[in-house]
Amino acid sequence: MAYQGQTHIVRGAHKTTHVVRFPMAGEMFQDETRQQIVDISLMAHGFFLEASLLDEENPARLAILTQAIETRKKEKARWLALQPPDEDGAWKADLAIASYLGQSGNMVAAFDQFMRIRTGAPENRLVCQTATANLKQMFEQVRSLIGDVGPLGEALSTEQLKAVRDFWVRMLPE
């Protein structure tokens, strides 16, 4: 679904930005169970926005982002507990978790999360396309620092993906 609601652009760690889209009220779920899950999502997003207003060096930022990640994990579990499980909802929670991980400076974990979505979700789904777009952004961010791994095409090559992950493994402290 292409959301028609609000769009928030917030600054992230390592000079990145994150785009967050919200559905309009008419696009929200009408049944109580799914609306409760959406409420969990909105709570997590509130934590995310609160953290994004703080400087990267502020210790409260990481604590609030951790709250956001844990809240999204609860949301994901609720999507998967539905009968039948709502994998799309779970992948969207995973997308948010990846963004929050990147916001917290854990670029390796963010990369790995985007890769899990990219390989797990059907290619024609918005979640897969969004994960792929984020991986491309991560590539563009470090492209000048990783050497020649070929031009950016429609899809990232295995070599390009490996170079991005390896870069972040080398650059970030344990």
C-alpha positions as a printed NumPy array, in Angstrom:
array([[  0.   ,   0.   ,   0.   ],
       [  1.287,   3.475,  -0.824],
       [  0.58 ,   5.643,   2.166],
       [ -1.169,   8.941,   1.586],
       [ -0.675,  10.285,   5.108],
       [  2.063,  12.275,   6.815],
       [  5.735,  11.936,   5.976],
       [  8.425,  12.646,   8.555],
       [ 12.07 ,  13.086,   7.609],
       [ 14.427,  12.872,  10.576],
       [ 18.187,  12.987,  10.853],
       [ 19.99 ,   9.805,  11.685],
       [ 23.4  ,   8.666,  12.786],
       [ 26.421,   9.058,  10.501],
       [ 24.831,  11.99 ,   8.59 ],
       [ 21.925,   9.936,   7.257],
       [ 18.253,  10.791,   7.12 ],
       [ 15.258,   8.514,   7.562],
       [ 11.869,   8.871,   5.899],
       [  8.84 ,   7.661,   7.848],
       [  5.397,   7.488,   6.245],
       [  2.075,   7.209,   8.039],
       [ -1.231,   6.008,   6.663],
       [ -4.251,   8.291,   6.787],
       [ -7.105,   7.389,   9.129],
       [ -9.055,   5.792,   6.243],
       [ -6.12 ,   3.511,   5.498],
       [ -5.847,   2.265,   9.075],
       [ -7.229,  -1.061,  10.175],
       [-10.827,  -1.063,  11.21 ],
       [-10.788,  -4.125,  13.478],
       [ -9.751,  -3.74 ,  17.126],
       [ -6.938,  -6.304,  17.158],
       [ -5.066,  -4.762,  14.253],
       [ -5.709,  -1.25 ,  15.517],
       [ -4.097,  -2.23 ,  18.848],
       [ -1.033,  -3.378,  16.928],
       [ -0.965,  -0.081,  15.027],
       [ -1.136,   1.713,  18.388],
       [  2.019,  -0.18 ,  19.444],
       [  3.621,   0.955,  16.199],
       [  2.702,   4.572,  16.873],
       [  4.103,   4.34 ,  20.406],
       [  7.409,   3.054,  19.001],
       [  7.438,   5.843,  16.452],
       [  6.925,   8.364,  19.244],
       [ 10.068,   7.037,  20.941],
       [ 11.903,   7.236,  17.609],
       [ 10.923,  10.864,  17.054],
       [ 11.865,  11.762,  20.633],
       [ 15.298,  10.177,  20.181],
       [ 15.878,  11.794,  16.786],
       [ 15.639,  15.24 ,  18.392],
       [ 18.575,  14.469,  20.697],
       [ 22.259,  14.832,  19.791],
       [ 24.052,  11.6  ,  18.883],
       [ 26.284,  11.968,  21.955],
       [ 23.357,  12.209,  24.378],
       [ 23.151,   8.878,  26.306],
       [ 19.363,   9.209,  26.568],
       [ 19.151,   8.909,  22.789],
       [ 20.371,   5.299,  22.744],
       [ 18.136,   4.363,  25.683],
       [ 15.068,   5.797,  23.925],
       [ 15.985,   4.108,  20.639],
       [ 16.322,   0.823,  22.526],
       [ 12.775,   1.364,  23.843],
       [ 11.609,   1.976,  20.279],
       [ 13.303,  -1.217,  19.046],
       [ 11.847,  -3.336,  21.855],
       [  8.389,  -1.869,  21.208],
       [  8.685,  -2.701,  17.499],
       [  9.7  ,  -6.27 ,  18.387],
       [  6.466,  -6.57 ,  20.387],
       [  4.557,  -5.191,  17.42 ],
       [  6.199,  -7.735,  15.1  ],
       [  5.321, -10.58 ,  17.448],
       [  1.685,  -9.445,  17.468],
       [  1.546,  -9.347,  13.647],
       [  2.934, -12.86 ,  13.504],
       [  0.512, -14.099,  16.196],
       [ -2.505, -13.28 ,  13.998],
       [ -4.205, -16.152,  12.203],
       [ -3.073, -16.172,   9.486],
       [  0.137, -14.349,  10.399],
       [  0.487, -10.896,   8.839],
       [  3.995, -11.136,   7.424],
       [  3.698,  -7.755,   5.711],
       [  3.017,  -6.091,   9.055],
       [  5.948,  -7.959,  10.603],
       [  8.282,  -6.875,   7.777],
       [  7.172,  -3.275,   8.25 ],
       [  8.076,  -3.553,  11.925],
       [ 11.433,  -4.973,  10.803],
       [ 11.929,  -1.972,   8.493],
       [ 11.378,   0.351,  11.424],
       [ 13.767,  -1.68 ,  13.584],
       [ 16.43 ,  -1.433,  10.865],
       [ 15.946,   2.316,  10.724],
       [ 16.178,   2.612,  14.504],
       [ 19.338,   0.499,  14.51 ],
       [ 20.852,   2.837,  11.928],
       [ 19.708,   5.829,  13.95 ],
       [ 21.482,   4.33 ,  16.982],
       [ 24.711,   4.007,  14.994],
       [ 24.629,   0.219,  14.697],
       [ 25.026,   0.177,  10.934],
       [ 26.009,  -3.51 ,  10.726],
       [ 22.821,  -4.594,  12.5  ],
       [ 20.778,  -2.163,  10.372],
       [ 22.362,  -3.566,   7.197],
       [ 21.703,  -7.155,   8.309],
       [ 18.071,  -6.327,   9.119],
       [ 17.535,  -4.737,   5.69 ],
       [ 19.118,  -7.812,   4.071],
       [ 16.771, -10.171,   5.959],
       [ 13.802,  -8.202,   4.67 ],
       [ 15.215,  -8.067,   1.14 ],
       [ 15.731, -11.819,   1.026],
       [ 12.56 , -12.762,   2.955],
       [  9.882, -10.544,   1.456],
       [  8.56 , -10.996,  -2.09 ],
       [ 10.336,  -8.656,  -4.538],
       [  7.106,  -6.986,  -5.62 ],
       [  6.2  ,  -5.9  ,  -2.056],
       [  6.772,  -2.362,  -0.836],
       [  8.737,  -3.652,   2.166],
       [ 11.248,  -5.416,  -0.1  ],
       [ 11.568,  -2.368,  -2.332],
       [ 12.058,  -0.126,   0.7  ],
       [ 14.722,  -2.411,   2.18 ],
       [ 16.501,  -2.448,  -1.195],
       [ 16.311,   1.36 ,  -1.428],
       [ 17.837,   1.624,   2.047],
       [ 20.642,  -0.761,   1.087],
       [ 21.319,   1.394,  -1.983],
       [ 21.429,   4.465,   0.256],
       [ 23.922,   2.704,   2.531],
       [ 26.02 ,   1.88 ,  -0.543],
       [ 25.918,   5.487,  -1.759],
       [ 26.887,   6.686,   1.7  ],
       [ 30.159,   4.715,   1.728],
       [ 30.771,   4.309,  -2.013],
       [ 33.769,   6.658,  -2.12 ],
       [ 35.339,   4.848,   0.85 ],
       [ 35.113,   1.209,  -0.282],
       [ 37.057,   1.176,  -3.516],
       [ 35.864,   0.129,  -6.934],
       [ 33.089,  -2.429,  -6.682],
       [ 31.336,  -1.446,  -9.879],
       [ 28.656,   1.075, -10.774],
       [ 25.305,   1.292,  -9.059],
       [ 22.728,  -0.311, -11.297],
       [ 19.118,  -1.33 , -10.821],
       [ 20.234,  -3.823,  -8.19 ],
       [ 23.256,  -3.995,  -5.945],
       [ 25.661,  -6.794,  -6.709],
       [ 26.692,  -9.345,  -4.105],
       [ 30.159,  -7.761,  -4.158],
       [ 28.719,  -4.287,  -3.477],
       [ 26.579,  -5.559,  -0.621],
       [ 29.53 ,  -7.388,   0.911],
       [ 31.718,  -4.257,   0.582],
       [ 29.147,  -2.12 ,   2.415],
       [ 28.807,  -4.578,   5.282],
       [ 32.572,  -5.085,   5.51 ],
       [ 33.077,  -1.311,   5.621],
       [ 30.769,  -0.924,   8.609],
       [ 32.308,  -3.93 ,  10.374],
       [ 35.757,  -2.309,  10.024],
       [ 34.641,   1.238,  10.92 ],
       [ 32.453,   0.678,  13.974],
       [ 33.798,  -0.289,  17.383],
       [ 32.786,  -3.633,  18.889]])
